[in-house]
């Protein structure tokens, strides 16, 4: 608990208002889909548009907002711009939100089932 307080995780933290802005920025299904698409690789606007099934113009507007919020970063290669997550926290925040949503719909959500190790086969005393 003390470590949480040292890292700004207290009710009176100066970061609470900024955290609200992050949640506000993520309160859009297209932006969540963009973050999920970027979780393992950097992608161009056109590739992201194909993945999230939106127009490149719409995706570009969402990316501009995510970039202003420092959730995504860019790399330019010639005339193409590639987007990536700025850090691992957006990935984890979205994953946790999806996991929480799974809990709302299922008492035994998929992320818990996936984390459970497979049971070892039971052997008889004879070794068969």
SULDAUR-V379120 format. One record per pair of residues at least 4 apart in sequence whose C-alpha atoms are under 8 Angstrom apart, sorted by the first residue. I is the first residue (numbers start at 1). J is the second residue. D is the distance in whole Angstrom. If there is no record, write none. Layout:
BEGIN
I,J,D ; I,J,D
END
This chain:
BEGIN
1,5,7 ; 2,6,6 ; 3,7,6 ; 4,8,7 ; 4,9,5 ; 4,10,7 ; 5,9,5 ; 5,10,5 ; 8,13,5 ; 8,14,7 ; 8,15,7 ; 9,13,6 ; 11,16,7 ; 12,16,7 ; 14,18,8 ; 15,19,6 ; 16,20,6 ; 17,21,7 ; 18,22,6 ; 19,23,6 ; 20,24,6 ; 21,25,6 ; 22,26,6 ; 22,69,7 ; 23,27,6 ; 25,31,8 ; 25,65,8 ; 25,66,7 ; 25,69,8 ; 26,31,6 ; 26,32,6 ; 27,31,8 ; 27,32,8 ; 28,32,6 ; 29,33,6 ; 30,34,6 ; 30,52,7 ; 30,59,8 ; 30,62,8 ; 31,35,6 ; 31,62,6 ; 31,63,8 ; 31,66,8 ; 32,36,6 ; 32,94,7 ; 33,37,6 ; 33,52,6 ; 34,38,6 ; 34,48,7 ; 34,52,7 ; 35,39,6 ; 35,85,7 ; 35,90,7 ; 35,91,7 ; 35,94,8 ; 36,91,7 ; 36,94,8 ; 37,41,8 ; 37,48,7 ; 37,51,7 ; 38,42,6 ; 38,43,7 ; 38,83,8 ; 38,84,6 ; 38,85,6 ; 39,84,8 ; 39,85,7 ; 39,91,6 ; 41,84,7 ; 42,82,6 ; 42,83,5 ; 42,84,4 ; 42,85,8 ; 43,47,6 ; 43,48,6 ; 43,82,5 ; 43,83,5 ; 43,84,7 ; 44,48,6 ; 44,80,7 ; 44,81,6 ; 44,82,4 ; 44,83,6 ; 45,49,6 ; 45,56,6 ; 45,59,7 ; 45,60,6 ; 45,81,7 ; 45,82,7 ; 45,83,8 ; 46,50,6 ; 46,56,6 ; 47,51,6 ; 48,52,6 ; 48,56,8 ; 48,59,7 ; 49,53,6 ; 49,54,5 ; 49,55,6 ; 49,56,5 ; 49,59,6 ; 50,54,7 ; 50,55,8 ; 54,58,6 ; 54,59,6 ; 55,59,6 ; 56,60,6 ; 57,61,6 ; 58,62,6 ; 59,63,6 ; 60,64,6 ; 61,65,7 ; 62,66,6 ; 63,67,6 ; 63,72,7 ; 64,68,6 ; 65,69,6 ; 66,70,6 ; 66,71,5 ; 66,72,6 ; 67,71,6 ; 67,72,5 ; 67,73,6 ; 70,86,7 ; 71,85,6 ; 71,86,5 ; 71,87,7 ; 71,90,7 ; 72,83,6 ; 72,84,6 ; 72,85,4 ; 72,86,5 ; 72,87,8 ; 73,83,6 ; 73,84,5 ; 73,85,6 ; 73,86,5 ; 74,81,6 ; 74,82,6 ; 74,83,5 ; 74,84,6 ; 75,81,6 ; 75,82,5 ; 75,83,7 ; 76,80,6 ; 76,81,4 ; 76,82,6 ; 77,81,6 ; 77,82,8 ; 85,90,7 ; 85,91,8 ; 87,91,8 ; 88,92,6 ; 89,93,6 ; 90,94,6 ; 91,95,6 ; 92,96,6 ; 93,97,6 ; 94,98,6 ; 95,99,6 ; 96,100,6 ; 97,101,6 ; 98,102,6 ; 99,103,6 ; 99,109,8 ; 99,111,7 ; 100,104,7 ; 101,105,7 ; 102,106,6 ; 102,109,5 ; 102,110,7 ; 103,107,6 ; 103,108,7 ; 103,109,6 ; 105,109,8 ; 108,112,7 ; 108,113,7 ; 109,113,7 ; 110,114,6 ; 111,115,6 ; 112,116,6 ; 123,127,6 ; 123,128,6 ; 124,128,6
END
